[in-house]
Amino acid sequence: MKNDLSEQSVQSVNHQKSVSSLQKRRPSKAEDEKFHSQLDSSHNAAKLRMSSSDEKLHTFHTPVEFSWSQFWIAFIYENLPPVFVSPIAALLIERSFTRAWHVSQHRSLCLVSTKHNSLGFIIISWVIIYPSSWLITVALTLRLFGYEGAVQNVDLFQMILAYLFLFMRRLIISVKYAYFRPEDIVLLGLPAPNWDGDKTSRRLVGAGWSNPASYPGLIEDELTCAMDENDLSLQGITFKLDESVCNSMKNHPTNELFTAEKKNNQRDEVNSGFILHQILRAVYNIKLPPIFNLIPMLCAFSIALLPIFLRMYYGLDVFGETFFENVIFAGCFIGFLTGLNIMNFGFICAYDFKRRFNAMKRLGELINFPGIPLSEFLFHMPKKEIKNSGEQPDENLSADIENDELGGPQKTPYVFIDLKKRSNVFAWMNCRKTLRSFGEGFYLRIQGYTSILLMYSFFCVVILNVIAWMQMRHHVSTIYLIMMIVIIIASISIFSISKAIKLQYLSSSQRDLIRKEIFLQEEEIWNSESEDNSDKELRQLRSAKALLEQVDESINFNDLIHKPTKVLGYVANQNVIGSALGIIATGCFLAIEGFSGSGISYDQNGWFNF
C-alpha cells in the first residue's frame, strides 16, 4: 500500500523533457527504463556494453582522443587566407566538391549559406572577421617583403607580435578540431541540418561551454557521454540514503533522464545519476562572471594603444608616413586586438577548472559527515522552466535556500552518503569516475589552451633576447610593449594554472579522506569482533572496507598517474608555476644583460642607434 502511494506520488512529478544533440545515440526515458528494468543489480549497470544488446554496442561513445591528422587539417585551413585560398585547400583535402562546400560553410572558410549559419554570423564574418584576417596577413607580408624605404617607420617586431596573437588563436582552433569526436568530423562534411551553427556553438569553449544554461541538453549530453566512456549507467546504480531524504528527492522535478526514482528501487534508494546531475546543474548553470570578459577587453586595448601613445610621445606619425605603413599599422592594431580572444580563453579555462573543483568538492562533501543540507543540494529550476520543459534558463542559477517539498521553514535534513555500506562505496566511486570524464573533450582542450597561452609569453621573451643580443633595428616602444604583454599574458596564465593546481590537489585531499575512512572502519571491525556483533554487520563492514581500498588505489592511479590535470605536458602543481616564472625571469635577465652589454642606445625619435 505504501509503495503504491509512493509510486503514484513520483509519477505525478512534472519532470523536464530531455533535449539532445548527440549523434551516435539519442537517450530517451523509455529506452532507459526498459534497459534498467532488465538489470539484476548495480553491478550489471557498471558493465554497460556487456549488459546491452549487440546492435547497440556501436552507439556508445568512446573516450575523446587527440587526432594529429585533424589538427594538421585544421591548421592548414586556419592559416590559409579565408575565402580565397582555404576553400581550395578544402577541395584538395576532402577530394569531393560537395564535402568541400559543406566543410567550407561549417568551418567558416567562406560563409555564404544561411542554411549552415545564421545571417548575422555571415555578416559579421564578411564585415569583421575575414577583412581582419586579410589585413593582418597583408600587413605582415608588406613588412617582410616590402620596399624598405616605404616601410622603414614600422617596427618589424611589433608586426610579428601582432601576428602571433592571430596565430595563437588559429592554433587554439586547430586543437579544438583535434579533440572533436570522429562522428562530428564526419558531419562537418554533410549538409545542414546534420551540422549547423547551433551545433558549432555547442562545441565552442567560448560559447556553449562558458554558459551551458543557454544550450538545452548540453549538460545532459556530456553526462551521457561520460557514462558511455566509463562503460556504465549511473541510473542503474543506487545510493542508500535516509528514507525521508529519498522521498524528497523522488518528488523533486528534474530532467527526465536523471530522476531519483526507477521502478525497481527500494524506498531508501535513489539513482546515482540523479545525485551527480544535481551537482552538475548547480555548478554549471552559473554564467561566466562579467569581469572575466571585461579584463581581457581592457588588456587588449591597452596593448593595442600603447605603441600609438609612445609614437606620439616621440613625435612620430601615429600610423606612418606612406600608404604601406598605414596598412601595416592598421593590421598591427587589429592584430593586437585579436589578443582579446586568447586572453578571454585564459579566463574561461580558469573558470572551468574552478567549476570542476566545485563539482568534485561537492561530491566529496557528501561522504563527509554530516553531508550537505538537502535544501542546498537540490537544484531548483525557475517556474517558467518547469512549466515549459523544452526551455532552459538564461539567468544565473543556484540551488534554492528553501526546499518547497519539505514544507517551507522546517529544519532541512542532510544528504549524507555512508561509506560503511558497500553499495554506497560502489555508487560514489562510479559517480566520481563519471565526473572526472564529464565534458572531457572540453577539459582536454582547456588544458591545451592554457599551455598555448603560456607559450605566447615565452615567445615574447625569445623576441626580447633576439633584439638584445643580435642588436636588430627596433623602436623603444617595442620593448615596453613586450614587457606589458609578458606581464599580462603570464599573469592570466598563472591565474589559470593556479586553478588547475587546486583541482589536481583535490584528488590528493579526497584520497586522504578515503584513507581516513578505511582506518576508522578497520578499528570498527576490530571492535565489532570483540563485542561479538552479528556476522551480517561484520561482513558489510569488511566488504565496504575492501571496496574502499580499491577506491583509494583507483584514485591514486587515475588522478595522480594515468590522467592527471596537465599544463605544458606536466602534472599541474606548484613546480609548473615555478618553472614557468623561472623561464620568463631568466629570459628577461638575459635580455637585460644583452642590452647593458651591447650598449644599445636610441635616437630622439626612439629608434635604435646602430
JONORKA-V492345 format. One record per residue. N is the residue number from 1. RES is the residue in one letter. PHI is phi in whole degrees, -180 to 180 (none if undefined). Layout:
BEGIN
N	RES	PHI
N	RES	PHI
END
This chain:
BEGIN
1	M	none
2	K	-65
3	N	-65
4	D	-63
5	L	-64
6	S	-63
7	E	-67
8	Q	-64
9	S	-65
10	V	-68
11	Q	-65
12	S	-82
13	V	-72
14	N	-89
15	H	-82
16	Q	-76
17	K	-67
18	S	-83
19	V	-125
20	S	-135
21	S	-121
22	L	-67
23	Q	-100
24	K	-71
25	R	-156
26	R	-110
27	P	-63
28	S	-136
29	K	-63
30	A	-63
31	E	-65
32	D	-64
33	E	-63
34	K	-65
35	F	-65
36	H	-70
37	S	-69
38	Q	-90
39	L	-87
40	D	-84
41	S	-157
42	S	-63
43	H	-59
44	N	-70
45	A	-69
46	A	-87
47	K	-126
48	L	-58
49	R	-69
50	M	-67
51	S	-88
52	S	-98
53	S	-73
54	D	-62
55	E	-70
56	K	-99
57	L	-61
58	H	-77
59	T	-88
60	F	-81
61	H	-79
62	T	-105
63	P	-57
64	V	-72
65	E	-129
66	F	-76
67	S	-109
68	W	-66
69	S	-63
70	Q	-69
71	F	-63
72	W	-72
73	I	-63
74	A	-65
75	F	-62
76	I	-67
77	Y	-58
78	E	-74
79	N	-94
80	L	-91
81	P	-57
82	P	-66
83	V	76
84	F	-89
85	V	-116
86	S	-60
87	P	-63
88	I	-66
89	A	-62
90	A	-63
91	L	-65
92	L	-71
93	I	-78
94	E	-78
95	R	60
96	S	-157
97	F	-63
98	T	-65
99	R	-64
100	A	-62
101	W	-63
102	H	-68
103	V	-62
104	S	-62
105	Q	-77
106	H	-71
107	R	-96
108	S	61
109	L	-81
110	C	-162
111	L	-77
112	V	-143
113	S	-93
114	T	-77
115	K	-74
116	H	-91
117	N	-143
118	S	-71
119	L	-62
120	G	-62
121	F	-68
122	I	-63
123	I	-63
124	I	-60
125	S	-63
126	W	-78
127	V	-90
128	I	-118
129	I	-65
130	Y	-63
131	P	-58
132	S	-64
133	S	-63
134	W	-62
135	L	-63
136	I	-65
137	T	-66
138	V	-63
139	A	-62
140	L	-65
141	T	-63
142	L	-62
143	R	-70
144	L	-79
145	F	-119
146	G	-74
147	Y	-62
148	E	-58
149	G	-68
150	A	-93
151	V	-132
152	Q	-69
153	N	-89
154	V	-113
155	D	-80
156	L	-57
157	F	-68
158	Q	-67
159	M	-67
160	I	-64
161	L	-61
162	A	-66
163	Y	-67
164	L	-62
165	F	-60
166	L	-66
167	F	-63
168	M	-64
169	R	-63
170	R	-67
171	L	-65
172	I	-63
173	I	-64
174	S	-63
175	V	-64
176	K	-58
177	Y	-69
178	A	-65
179	Y	-101
180	F	-69
181	R	-72
182	P	-55
183	E	-67
184	D	-73
185	I	-62
186	V	-62
187	L	-67
188	L	-64
189	G	-99
190	L	-111
191	P	-71
192	A	-67
193	P	-95
194	N	-56
195	W	-142
196	D	-148
197	G	-62
198	D	-66
199	K	-66
200	T	-62
201	S	-62
202	R	-64
203	R	-90
204	L	-88
205	V	-65
206	G	-79
207	A	-117
208	G	-61
209	W	-78
210	S	-78
211	N	-150
212	P	-60
213	A	-62
214	S	-84
215	Y	-125
216	P	-54
217	G	84
218	L	-65
219	I	-63
220	E	-66
221	D	-64
222	E	-67
223	L	-69
224	T	-63
225	C	-62
226	A	-63
227	M	-66
228	D	-60
229	E	-63
230	N	-95
231	D	58
232	L	-151
233	S	-127
234	L	-65
235	Q	-70
236	G	-96
237	I	-115
238	T	-118
239	F	-100
240	K	-101
241	L	-128
242	D	-61
243	E	-60
244	S	-66
245	V	-66
246	C	-60
247	N	-63
248	S	-65
249	M	-67
250	K	-68
251	N	-100
252	H	-94
253	P	-69
254	T	-155
255	N	-67
256	E	-64
257	L	-79
258	F	-131
259	T	-81
260	A	-80
261	E	-113
262	K	-141
263	K	-59
264	N	-94
265	N	-77
266	Q	-80
267	R	-64
268	D	-102
269	E	-120
270	V	-132
271	N	-69
272	S	-68
273	G	-62
274	F	-63
275	I	-60
276	L	-69
277	H	-63
278	Q	-63
279	I	-63
280	L	-67
281	R	-63
282	A	-66
283	V	-86
284	Y	-91
285	N	-92
286	I	-99
287	K	-67
288	L	-63
289	P	-57
290	P	-57
291	I	-63
292	F	-73
293	N	-94
294	L	-72
295	I	-61
296	P	-60
297	M	-64
298	L	-64
299	C	-66
300	A	-63
301	F	-69
302	S	-63
303	I	-65
304	A	-68
305	L	-87
306	L	-58
307	P	-61
308	I	-64
309	F	-63
310	L	-70
311	R	-66
312	M	-63
313	Y	-63
314	Y	-90
315	G	78
316	L	-96
317	D	-64
318	V	-58
319	F	-112
320	G	86
321	E	-106
322	T	-100
323	F	-63
324	F	-60
325	E	-66
326	N	-61
327	V	-64
328	I	-65
329	F	-66
330	A	-64
331	G	-64
332	C	-65
333	F	-63
334	I	-66
335	G	-61
336	F	-66
337	L	-68
338	T	-67
339	G	-61
340	L	-55
341	N	-65
342	I	-73
343	M	-69
344	N	-64
345	F	-60
346	G	-59
347	F	-73
348	I	-64
349	C	-61
350	A	-61
351	Y	-67
352	D	-70
353	F	-58
354	K	-66
355	R	-63
356	R	-65
357	F	-62
358	N	-64
359	A	-66
360	M	-67
361	K	-63
362	R	-64
363	L	-65
364	G	-68
365	E	-65
366	L	-67
367	I	-100
368	N	-106
369	F	-57
370	P	-91
371	G	98
372	I	-120
373	P	-55
374	L	-58
375	S	-65
376	E	-86
377	F	-78
378	L	-71
379	F	-89
380	H	-106
381	M	-79
382	P	-61
383	K	-58
384	K	-65
385	E	-76
386	I	-68
387	K	-70
388	N	-114
389	S	-69
390	G	-83
391	E	-100
392	Q	-121
393	P	-68
394	D	-104
395	E	-104
396	N	-61
397	L	-122
398	S	-155
399	A	-69
400	D	-66
401	I	-75
402	E	-118
403	N	-98
404	D	-63
405	E	-66
406	L	-93
407	G	88
408	G	83
409	P	-78
410	Q	-66
411	K	-62
412	T	-88
413	P	-73
414	Y	-105
415	V	-94
416	F	-130
417	I	-100
418	D	-84
419	L	-81
420	K	-78
421	K	-101
422	R	-59
423	S	-62
424	N	-71
425	V	-61
426	F	-63
427	A	-68
428	W	-64
429	M	-67
430	N	-68
431	C	-63
432	R	-67
433	K	-60
434	T	-66
435	L	-63
436	R	-63
437	S	-94
438	F	-62
439	G	58
440	E	-63
441	G	-59
442	F	-66
443	Y	-61
444	L	-68
445	R	-63
446	I	-64
447	Q	-63
448	G	-68
449	Y	-63
450	T	-62
451	S	-67
452	I	-64
453	L	-61
454	L	-68
455	M	-62
456	Y	-62
457	S	-65
458	F	-64
459	F	-61
460	C	-62
461	V	-65
462	V	-63
463	I	-61
464	L	-61
465	N	-72
466	V	-61
467	I	-62
468	A	-70
469	W	-85
470	M	-95
471	Q	50
472	M	-86
473	R	-63
474	H	-161
475	H	-101
476	V	-61
477	S	-63
478	T	-64
479	I	-64
480	Y	-63
481	L	-64
482	I	-62
483	M	-61
484	M	-64
485	I	-62
486	V	-61
487	I	-63
488	I	-68
489	I	-65
490	A	-64
491	S	-65
492	I	-64
493	S	-62
494	I	-64
495	F	-60
496	S	-67
497	I	-64
498	S	-62
499	K	-70
500	A	-66
501	I	-63
502	K	-62
503	L	-65
504	Q	-65
505	Y	-65
506	L	-61
507	S	-62
508	S	-66
509	S	-64
510	Q	-71
511	R	-65
512	D	-63
513	L	-64
514	I	-66
515	R	-65
516	K	-64
517	E	-65
518	I	-62
519	F	-60
520	L	-68
521	Q	-68
522	E	-61
523	E	-66
524	E	-67
525	I	-63
526	W	-63
527	N	-64
528	S	-66
529	E	-67
530	S	-71
531	E	-96
532	D	57
533	N	-73
534	S	-63
535	D	-63
536	K	-63
537	E	-66
538	L	-65
539	R	-62
540	Q	-62
541	L	-67
542	R	-62
543	S	-66
544	A	-65
545	K	-65
546	A	-62
547	L	-71
548	L	-63
549	E	-64
550	Q	-69
551	V	-62
552	D	-59
553	E	-67
554	S	-66
555	I	-63
556	N	-62
557	F	-75
558	N	-71
559	D	-84
560	L	-106
561	I	-123
562	H	-75
563	K	-134
564	P	-77
565	T	-71
566	K	-123
567	V	-137
568	L	57
569	G	83
570	Y	-114
571	V	-60
572	A	-68
573	N	-152
574	Q	-62
575	N	-64
576	V	-65
577	I	-63
578	G	-61
579	S	-67
580	A	-62
581	L	-65
582	G	-64
583	I	-63
584	I	-65
585	A	-65
586	T	-62
587	G	-62
588	C	-67
589	F	-65
590	L	-64
591	A	-65
592	I	-61
593	E	-64
594	G	-65
595	F	-65
596	S	-71
597	G	-76
598	S	-90
599	G	64
600	I	-66
601	S	-136
602	Y	-128
603	D	-82
604	Q	-68
605	N	-94
606	G	91
607	W	-90
608	F	-64
609	N	-86
610	F	-69
END
